[in-house]
Amino acid sequence: MTNTPSVSASSPAVARAAEPGEHRPRSLSLLGLGAMGTALARTWLAAGHRVTVWNRTPARAEPLRALGATVAGSAAEAVAANDLVVLCLLDDASVGETLAGAELAGRDLVNLTTSTPADARVWADRAQAAGARFLDGGIMAVPPMIGVPEAGGYVFYSGSAELFAAHQEILAVPAGARYVGEDAGLAALHDVALLSAMSGMFAGITHAFALVREADVDLGGFSGLLADWLVAMARVAVTEDQHAQKAEQGEDQGDVASNLAMQVAGNATLLRTAEQQGVSAELLTPYMELMERAVAEGHGDRDGSVLVELLTAH
């Protein structure tokens, strides 16, 4: 009986990115040779694995042929070449177009194409109906991080635990592999949740630099201050989430260090400063308006964790 990971989304099974020489040569097919797909292929080839590649534009495969890859003449041929088939395509529609006509029975499909949780669940059902096993993946890295263990990149995986256990070694070669559950949509959900948080952070960083760009401020020194501040505040945000979990369980939240009423009052200064600096506050106002709504609904004595409740209320 195969030993498979038994994990929850809150405690993912983690396989670090493999160092060179830490593997048994394996075979796989990779469909899609954009920047990320090419980086994946190069890393697997450099690690000694046998890789069959296919791309809609054949010329993209030629540099990989020179590195030892087998170039398939069609997507169906690439799928037929190996039991393990990795997809790294443009979007969900591309996955459907690429796999049309391919024989999927007996294949282990790993879809690293950026998708939604719902898309991933649909493909898991399609794969099962076709007699294949399925994993969805969310890549938390950019192409230059692939194959560089110290860069810290990793990939979330969800779906068939048996598939993950069978191929964990080779999946961990390009970047760390983190299994987050049997629900095929969980990898995409983790991926999009982290990217959404990143987008919000980038919005704040953009606003911050807009405020100081015309002032007599050393931007290099300011960048260091900003990075340190964001790291410190990230810890506060996690603490607030822990408070929220305690409240849901009927436990005392304890003292709130900075309640929403205080924050809303302070927002007025942020908005006046932006106006005085000639900077649009459009990146900040949606979040501030949600805070004001929370206070208006009687949550002024709570911290920012209550905003999650407002966003998810139906």
N, C-alpha and C positions, 0 to 999 in steps of 0.2 A: 504493500500500500504506500503510495507516495505521501511523504510529509509535505504539507502545504502550509503557508503562512496563516495564522489565525490572528487577525488584527482588526482594529477599528480605525475609523477615519481620524480619530483624535490621537492615535498612537501608531503611525505608519511603520511597516517593516522597511528597514533601510538597508540597502546594499550600496556601499561606497563605490565610486568610480574605480575601475580596475587599473592597476599599474601594469605596464608592459611586462609580458612574460607570465602573468597570473591567470592564464586561461588555457583551455583545451581548444584547439582549432575547431570551429563549427562552421556550418553553412547557413546562409540566409539570403533572401531576396529583398531588395530595397526598391520601392517604386516612388519616384519623385526626387529630382536632383536640383532643387533650388539651393540657396545658400546653406540652409540647415541640412537638407538631405545629402548634399555633397560633403559637408563636414562629418556627418555620421558615417558615410561610406568610407571616407579617407581614414577615419579612426579605426573602424573595423578591419580594413585592409592592413593598416599599419600594425595591428595587433595579431595579424596572421590568420584572420578568418577568411573564409571563401565567400565572396559576395557577388551575387548576380544583380545587376542594376537595370533599370528601365526608366526612361524619361520621355515625355511627349515630344520634346525637341531632342532628337538623337545626338546632336553635336555636344550636348552637355555631358554625355556619357564617355566621350572619347578620352579625356584626361584620366578618367578612372580606369579605362581599359589599359592604359599605359602603366597603371599601378597594380595591375593584376586582376581587375574585376572582369567578370563575364558579362557582356552586354547582350541583353535579350532583345529580340526583334519586335516583341509586342508585350503588352501588360500580361496577357494570358500566359505567354511563354514564361515570363518572370515568375508568375504565381505558381506555375507547374514545376518550376525548377527546384524548389525547396519547401520543406514543411513549414519553416518559419518565414512569414511574409510581413515586412514592415512597410507601412504607408506613410509618406511624409509629403503631402500634397498641398495644393493651394487652399482648398475649402471642402466642405462636405459634398457639394455637387461634384467636385473633381473626383472624390472617392467613388461615387456611384458610376460616373462615366468610365473611370479606369478599370473597375472591377466587372463591368458589364461583359458578359461572355466568358469570364474566367471561371474555372472549376475550383470551387472553394472547399469541397468536401475533403476532410482530413487535414486541412491546413490550420495553422495557428496564426491568426491575423492580429497584428499589433498596429493600431492606428494612431500615429503621432501627429496627424493633421489637427490643427486648431479647430475645436468644435464646441458646441454647447453640451451640457449634460443630457438634454433630451436627444440630441443627435447621436450621442454615444450609445444611449440605451436602444435606439432604433437599430443601429448597426450591430449591437450585441444580439438582438433578436433575429436579425437577418442572417448573421453568421451561424447562429444555432440552427436556424431552419435549413441552412445549406450544409449542415454537418461539420461546421468549423468551430474552433474555440476562438475567443475574442478578448483582447485587452485594449483599452483606450489609454492614451498617454497624454500628459500635459507637460511640455518641456519648459522648465524654469531655467533657461539659459539662452544666450545668443550664440550664433555660430562660432565666434572665436573662443568661447568657453568649452566647446566640445573637445573631448580628448585631453583636457588639461585638468587633472584631478584637483589641483590646488586652487582652481578658479571657483570651486564651490557649486557648480551647476548640477542640477539633478532633474529627474523626470518622475512625475507622479504617474502611477499605473493603477488601473482599477478594472475589474472584470474577473475573468477566470483565474482563481487562485492556483489551479493546477498548471495552467499555462505559465503563469509568472514563476512558479517554482521550477518548472522545466527549463526555462530560458533566462532565469535571473542572472546567471553568470555572464552571458553575452550581452544582455540588455544593460548591464552595469559598466560595460566597457567605455562607451562614449561619455557617460555622466552617471552620477549616483542614481540608483533606482529605488523609489519609495512606493511601496504597495499600500493603497489606502482603502481597499475593500472590494467585496464582490459586486456591489452595485456599479455597473459600468460607467455611470455618470459622475462618479465621485472624483476621478482624476480631473475632468474638465471643470468641475465645480471648484476644486482646490485651486486650479490654475487661474480661472477667471476671478475668484475671490482675491487672490494675491495680486493679480494684475490690476484689479479695480482699486485696491489699497494703494498700489504704486501710482496709479493715475492721480488719485487724490493728493498724494504726497508731491508729485511733480507739479500739480496745480499750485500748491502752496509755495514750492520753491520758485516757480516762475513769478508769482506775485512778489515774493520777497526780493528777488533780484531787480524786478521792475521798480520797487520802492527806492532802492539804493543806487541804481545805475547812474543817476545824474548828480549824486551827492559826492562829497569828498570822502569816499570810503574805499579802503584797500580791499578790492574784491577777493584777492587771494586769502587774506585774513578772514574776511567775512564768510567765505566758503567753508573754512574750517569750523568757525563758530556755528554755522548753520547745520553742518553735518553732525556735530556733537550734540546740538540741541535736539535734533530730530531723533537721534538714538535714545536720548534720555526720555523724550516724550513718548516714544514707542513703548517703553517699559511702563509708563503711566497708563497708556491706553490698554495694555494687556491686563494691568491690575484692575482697571475699571470693568473689563469683561469678566474677570473673576468675581468682582463684587456683584455683577448682574446675575451670574450663575448662583451665587449664594442667595440672592433675593428670590430667585425663582424656586429655590428649595426651601423657602420660608425662614432662612437664616438672616440674622442682623447684618446689614451692609456695613455697619460701622460708620465712622465719620467720613463725610465726603470732603475731600481736600479743596475742590473747586466746583461748587455746584453751578447748575445752568443759569440761575438768576444772576450770579456774579459774572459768568462768562458773557451773557447777553448784554449786561451793562458795559462790560469792557469792550464789546464789539463796536460800540459807538466810536471809541477812540481809534480803532483800526480803520473804520470807514472814513473818519475825518482826516486821518493821516494820508490815506490813499488819495482823497480828493485834493489835499494840499500839495501832494507830490505829483499830481497830474496823472494818476494811475487808475485805470478802471478796476472796480472791485468785483467784476463779473465772475471771477473764479472763486470768490469767497461767499457771495451773497446767497447761493442756494443752501449752503450748509448753515449759514446764520439764520436764514428764514425758518429752517427746520428747528433750530434751537429756540427761536421765538415761539414757534407753535407749541413746543413742549412746555415752555413756561406758561403760556396762555392756558394750557390744559391742566395746569396744576402740578407740574413736575419740576418746578424751579429749585426745589431742595435736593434734587437728585443729580447724579453726574451724567456724563455723556452716554453712558451705556443705555439709558432709556430711549435714546434716539433709534437704536436698533428695533425696539418694540414699535415705534411709530412707523418705521419703514416697512415692517412686515405685517402691520395690522391690516385686516381685510374687512 
